Amino acid sequence: MSEQVIVADSLSPASGADLETVLSAWHSATLRLEQTHEALRGEVRRLTDELEIKNRELARKNRLADLGQMAAHIAHEVGNKLVPVTLYLSLLRRRISDDRGSVEVLDKLESGFTALNATIKDLLQFTSDREPHLQTFLLGKLIDDVKASVAPRLSSQAVKTVVDVPKDCLISADRNMLSRAVLNLTLNGLDAMPDGGTLTVTAASGPRGVELEIADSGPGLPDEARCRAFEPFFTTKGGSAGLGLAIVCRIAEAHHGEVIAANCPEGGAAFTICIPSIPPAQLEAAA
């Protein structure tokens, strides 16, 4: 009789409620543990992927560093050899100035040497990693200087230029670096118009800085080229090192800005360099 009482007591409603509470707590704890475990697994996967990306980036930088040392030496030597050649071409132009046919041939030679010199400067620029020396200057004057430097090629390819840059448009940047970026985009546009076209340069300044766009009337950018345009050594042109646009991107980022590649609605490609405004105090400190 006493054993029956004990069994009955153990199965009382109160004991059943306690067991249900314990099981519910156990179930909740199990779910929390499973959620924590899954979250930890996800975090491990994220960190593993991030580490793999960092390792690939480090390996790429090491390869670029080795390549950069070699490229800088070669570019420096070739650049030195081009100096007297450029001088001789200038002297030759004076002697044959009355011979239109010869002048046209000379224009093509100079265009070739301009492109070669640009490639050499690309290599030197890409291997350098200096901070911008900020100064304030008129953007229009820089555009005029770059345009003058490629005048023979503009003429030989029958490329028309349209420049829409306000005369009072000031920009705070490293003039040499920005000039390099503008030249690279100009040459990139000329490569897209071997049989003539229009190169359009526009600029506008606002509260966030200056936006400079260089557009061509060529065939435009395929999707892959537009997505990978700023990758080092990526190129769709034979004989190109694939560094021109990568240098433009690096220069923009050195100024805490960006460069954007897009296709124009009317055809052709457009590259926009965005250089943010530099606070006066920062500009004075950098001077």
RODO-2510 file (C-alpha; in nm, 4 decimals, decimal comma):
residues 287
     n   res          X          Y          Z
     1     m     0,0000     0,0000     0,0000
     2     s     0,2862     0,2360     0,0846
     3     e     0,4603     0,1708    -0,2494
     4     q     0,1453     0,2706    -0,4358
     5     v     0,1341     0,5948    -0,2432
     6     i     0,4962     0,6736    -0,3366
     7     v     0,4331     0,6122    -0,7056
     8     a     0,1244     0,8254    -0,6971
     9     d     0,3102     1,1054    -0,5296
    10     s     0,5897     1,0934    -0,7915
    11     l     0,3362     1,1376    -1,0688
    12     s     0,1525     1,4205    -0,9042
    13     p     0,0554     1,7241    -1,1197
    14     a     0,3200     1,9374    -0,9490
    15     s     0,6000     1,6982    -1,0408
    16     g     0,4822     1,6800    -1,4023
    17     a     0,4899     2,0589    -1,4289
    18     d     0,8454     2,0674    -1,2924
    19     l     0,9573     1,8073    -1,5454
    20     e     0,7975     2,0030    -1,8268
    21     t     0,9780     2,3177    -1,7108
    22     v     1,3116     2,1332    -1,7021
    23     l     1,2564     1,9878    -2,0481
    24     s     1,1564     2,3278    -2,1854
    25     a     1,4656     2,4895    -2,0365
    26     w     1,6805     2,2076    -2,1764
    27     h     1,5245     2,2514    -2,5190
    28     s     1,5807     2,6290    -2,5104
    29     a     1,9419     2,5830    -2,4027
    30     t     1,9953     2,3285    -2,6788
    31     l     1,8548     2,5678    -2,9379
    32     r     2,0767     2,8495    -2,8095
    33     l     2,3800     2,6242    -2,8255
    34     e     2,2948     2,5212    -3,1808
    35     q     2,2478     2,8856    -3,2812
    36     t     2,5754     2,9819    -3,1141
    37     h     2,7535     2,6922    -3,2826
    38     e     2,6150     2,7910    -3,6236
    39     a     2,7105     3,1540    -3,5650
    40     l     3,0634     3,0489    -3,4703
    41     r     3,0877     2,8299    -3,7813
    42     g     2,9750     3,1232    -3,9938
    43     e     3,2296     3,3509    -3,8293
    44     v     3,5053     3,0952    -3,8853
    45     r     3,4087     3,0700    -4,2528
    46     r     3,4107     3,4501    -4,2836
    47     l     3,7495     3,4815    -4,1163
    48     t     3,8906     3,1979    -4,3268
    49     d     3,7713     3,3638    -4,6483
    50     e     3,9063     3,6988    -4,5295
    51     l     4,2423     3,5428    -4,4446
    52     e     4,2591     3,3776    -4,7856
    53     i     4,1878     3,7109    -4,9545
    54     k     4,4547     3,8817    -4,7427
    55     n     4,7067     3,6085    -4,8262
    56     r     4,6341     3,6413    -5,1983
    57     e     4,6665     4,0177    -5,1724
    58     l     4,9971     3,9852    -4,9864
    59     a     5,1289     3,7419    -5,2467
    60     r     5,0200     3,9796    -5,5243
    61     k     5,1925     4,2727    -5,3556
    62     n     5,5117     4,0709    -5,3162
    63     r     5,5054     3,9783    -5,6848
    64     l     5,4362     4,3389    -5,7813
    65     a     5,7205     4,4580    -5,5597
    66     d     5,9682     4,2255    -5,7323
    67     l     5,8317     4,3161    -6,0734
    68     g     5,8355     4,6831    -5,9807
    69     q     6,2047     4,6866    -5,9024
    70     m     6,2862     4,5290    -6,2364
    71     a     6,0405     4,7465    -6,4287
    72     a     6,1672     5,0659    -6,2665
    73     h     6,5246     4,9887    -6,3717
    74     i     6,4286     4,9027    -6,7292
    75     a     6,1975     5,2016    -6,7618
    76     h     6,4647     5,4364    -6,6322
    77     e     6,7238     5,3088    -6,8812
    78     v     6,4865     5,3182    -7,1797
    79     g     6,3603     5,6620    -7,0794
    80     n     6,7145     5,7985    -7,0808
    81     k     6,7668     5,6641    -7,4332
    82     l     6,4497     5,8343    -7,5571
    83     v     6,5630     6,1822    -7,4570
    84     p     6,8135     6,2327    -7,7427
    85     v     6,5773     6,0633    -7,9922
    86     t     6,3051     6,3149    -7,9064
    87     l     6,5545     6,5983    -7,9506
    88     y     6,6615     6,4692    -8,2930
    89     l     6,2992     6,4425    -8,4037
    90     s     6,2470     6,8058    -8,3035
    91     l     6,5499     6,9132    -8,5054
    92     l     6,4323     6,7066    -8,8011
    93     r     6,0912     6,8765    -8,7909
    94     r     6,2561     7,2148    -8,8374
    95     r     6,4500     7,0955    -9,1416
    96     i     6,1528     6,9402    -9,3213
    97     s     5,8869     7,1893    -9,2172
    98     d     5,8176     7,2749    -9,5834
    99     d     5,7687     6,9105    -9,6859
   100     r     5,4106     6,8264    -9,5887
   101     g     5,4410     6,4556    -9,6674
   102     s     5,7518     6,4195    -9,4539
   103     v     5,5923     6,6140    -9,1710
   104     e     5,2972     6,3723    -9,1696
   105     v     5,5364     6,0777    -9,1414
   106     l     5,7181     6,2570    -8,8627
   107     d     5,3869     6,3122    -8,6824
   108     k     5,3299     5,9384    -8,6804
   109     l     5,6808     5,8775    -8,5486
   110     e     5,6296     6,1264    -8,2698
   111     s     5,2964     5,9678    -8,1842
   112     g     5,4692     5,6337    -8,1495
   113     f     5,7393     5,7782    -7,9290
   114     t     5,4755     5,9584    -7,7194
   115     a     5,2991     5,6281    -7,6581
   116     l     5,6297     5,4559    -7,5757
   117     n     5,7263     5,7330    -7,3394
   118     a     5,3850     5,7093    -7,1742
   119     t     5,4372     5,3360    -7,1155
   120     i     5,7739     5,4042    -6,9539
   121     k     5,6242     5,6690    -6,7298
   122     d     5,3446     5,4287    -6,6452
   123     l     5,5964     5,1748    -6,5200
   124     l     5,7803     5,4349    -6,3168
   125     q     5,4570     5,5782    -6,1792
   126     f     5,3178     5,2369    -6,0910
   127     t     5,6302     5,1397    -5,8975
   128     s     5,6306     5,4619    -5,6961
   129     d     5,4202     5,4878    -5,3827
   130     r     5,4559     5,8464    -5,2674
   131     e     5,1995     6,0671    -5,0992
   132     p     5,0501     6,3565    -5,3004
   133     h     5,2131     6,6984    -5,2667
   134     l     4,9007     6,9114    -5,2512
   135     q     4,8688     7,2505    -5,4133
   136     t     4,5838     7,4574    -5,5563
   137     f     4,5870     7,5324    -5,9289
   138     l     4,3605     7,5959    -6,2272
   139     l     4,2381     7,2690    -6,3729
   140     g     4,1910     7,4219    -6,7188
   141     k     4,5622     7,5037    -6,7464
   142     l     4,6520     7,1431    -6,6679
   143     i     4,4095     7,0207    -6,9366
   144     d     4,5651     7,2609    -7,1895
   145     d     4,9145     7,1317    -7,1072
   146     v     4,8111     6,7692    -7,1514
   147     k     4,6325     6,8528    -7,4760
   148     a     4,9455     7,0238    -7,6102
   149     s     5,1590     6,7203    -7,5236
   150     v     4,9444     6,4909    -7,7411
   151     a     4,8749     6,7432    -8,0178
   152     p     5,0709     6,5461    -8,2842
   153     r     4,8683     6,2338    -8,2162
   154     l     4,5402     6,4240    -8,2131
   155     s     4,6324     6,5611    -8,5541
   156     s     4,7510     6,2309    -8,7010
   157     q     4,4339     6,0484    -8,5905
   158     a     4,1998     6,3342    -8,6877
   159     v     4,0561     6,3476    -8,3365
   160     k     3,8581     6,6575    -8,2421
   161     t     3,8712     6,7815    -7,8837
   162     v     3,5909     6,9505    -7,6931
   163     v     3,6943     7,1034    -7,3596
   164     d     3,4304     7,2322    -7,1208
   165     v     3,6192     7,3286    -6,8046
   166     p     3,5298     7,6518    -6,6219
   167     k     3,8182     7,9019    -6,6361
   168     d     3,7991     7,9569    -6,2602
   169     c     3,7818     7,5863    -6,1710
   170     l     4,0395     7,5362    -5,8952
   171     i     4,1496     7,1982    -5,7687
   172     s     4,3631     7,0991    -5,4708
   173     a     4,5799     6,8049    -5,5722
   174     d     4,9263     6,6896    -5,6691
   175     r     4,9666     6,8539    -6,0093
   176     n     5,2156     6,6031    -6,1479
   177     m     5,0119     6,3041    -6,0383
   178     l     4,6855     6,4460    -6,1696
   179     s     4,8540     6,5391    -6,4978
   180     r     4,9676     6,1768    -6,5285
   181     a     4,6121     6,0547    -6,4679
   182     v     4,4622     6,2929    -6,7254
   183     l     4,7260     6,1968    -6,9824
   184     n     4,6585     5,8268    -6,9284
   185     l     4,2850     5,8742    -6,9774
   186     t     4,3487     6,0867    -7,2852
   187     l     4,5747     5,8248    -7,4398
   188     n     4,3208     5,5567    -7,3504
   189     g     4,0557     5,7554    -7,5364
   190     l     4,2833     5,7999    -7,8379
   191     d     4,3461     5,4250    -7,8474
   192     a     3,9692     5,3778    -7,8773
   193     m     3,9497     5,6115    -8,1808
   194     p     4,2233     5,5066    -8,4264
   195     d     4,0190     5,6345    -8,7228
   196     g     3,9121     5,9649    -8,5731
   197     g     3,6428     6,0834    -8,3383
   198     t     3,5813     6,3293    -8,0582
   199     l     3,7493     6,3520    -7,7201
   200     t     3,5354     6,5435    -7,4707
   201     v     3,6736     6,6818    -7,1446
   202     t     3,4320     6,8284    -6,8912
   203     a     3,4706     6,9332    -6,5300
   204     a     3,2531     7,0687    -6,2526
   205     s     3,3290     7,1676    -5,8953
   206     g     3,0915     7,1368    -5,6032
   207     p     3,0816     7,1010    -5,2260
   208     r     3,2300     6,7523    -5,2423
   209     g     3,5164     6,8468    -5,4734
   210     v     3,5884     6,8333    -5,8457
   211     e     3,4622     6,5787    -6,0977
   212     l     3,6635     6,5560    -6,4190
   213     e     3,5282     6,3446    -6,7046
   214     i     3,7155     6,2372    -7,0168
   215     a     3,4955     6,0687    -7,2780
   216     d     3,5640     5,9293    -7,6237
   217     s     3,3386     5,8454    -7,9162
   218     g     3,4811     5,4981    -7,9633
   219     p     3,3026     5,1611    -7,9356
   220     g     3,2628     5,1747    -7,5582
   221     l     3,3589     4,9212    -7,2925
   222     p     3,2499     4,5553    -7,2901
   223     d     3,1115     4,4403    -6,9548
   224     e     3,4287     4,2543    -6,8547
   225     a     3,6528     4,5466    -6,9483
   226     r     3,4338     4,7891    -6,7557
   227     c     3,4408     4,5705    -6,4432
   228     r     3,8148     4,4976    -6,4605
   229     a     3,9365     4,8227    -6,6156
   230     f     4,1424     4,9272    -6,3135
   231     e     4,3096     4,5924    -6,2461
   232     p     4,6890     4,6025    -6,2948
   233     f     4,8041     4,4320    -6,6161
   234     f     4,4501     4,3798    -6,7455
   235     t     4,4223     4,5021    -7,1028
   236     t     4,2246     4,4400    -7,4182
   237     k     4,4865     4,6085    -7,6359
   238     g     4,7793     4,4227    -7,7877
   239     g     5,1195     4,5601    -7,6922
   240     s     4,9871     4,7419    -7,3853
   241     a     5,1235     4,6860    -7,0357
   242     g     4,7763     4,7281    -6,8874
   243     l     4,8914     4,9786    -6,6259
   244     g     4,7445     5,3073    -6,7496
   245     l     4,4045     5,2825    -6,5839
   246     a     4,5459     5,1101    -6,2751
   247     i     4,7687     5,4145    -6,2258
   248     v     4,4705     5,6486    -6,2666
   249     c     4,2886     5,4527    -5,9959
   250     r     4,5889     5,4633    -5,7646
   251     i     4,6277     5,8393    -5,8128
   252     a     4,2590     5,8995    -5,7401
   253     e     4,2738     5,6871    -5,4253
   254     a     4,5906     5,8650    -5,3110
   255     h     4,3787     6,1822    -5,3118
   256     h     4,1017     6,0008    -5,1178
   257     g     3,8907     6,0061    -5,4330
   258     e     3,7818     5,7548    -5,6936
   259     v     3,7590     5,6961    -6,0666
   260     i     3,4476     5,5607    -6,2364
   261     a     3,4237     5,3842    -6,5725
   262     a     3,1003     5,3941    -6,7704
   263     n     2,9615     5,3844    -7,1235
   264     c     2,8097     5,7003    -7,2697
   265     p     2,4424     5,6831    -7,3768
   266     e     2,5377     5,8126    -7,7215
   267     g     2,8286     5,5665    -7,7510
   268     g     3,1878     5,5636    -7,6367
   269     a     3,3418     5,5314    -7,2934
   270     a     3,3708     5,7870    -7,0154
   271     f     3,6052     5,7932    -6,7173
   272     t     3,5341     6,0293    -6,4289
   273     i     3,7958     6,1236    -6,1711
   274     c     3,6451     6,2488    -5,8452
   275     i     3,8834     6,4485    -5,6267
   276     p     3,7316     6,5575    -5,2938
   277     s     3,7804     6,9073    -5,1556
   278     i     4,0821     6,9479    -4,9295
   279     p     4,0259     7,1469    -4,6086
   280     p     4,2465     7,4626    -4,6058
   281     a     4,4188     7,3558    -4,2824
   282     q     4,5139     7,0216    -4,4354
   283     l     4,6329     7,1922    -4,7530
   284     e     4,8580     7,4295    -4,5557
   285     a     4,9983     7,1417    -4,3527
   286     a     5,0811     6,9475    -4,6699
   287     a     5,2457     7,2447    -4,8415
***
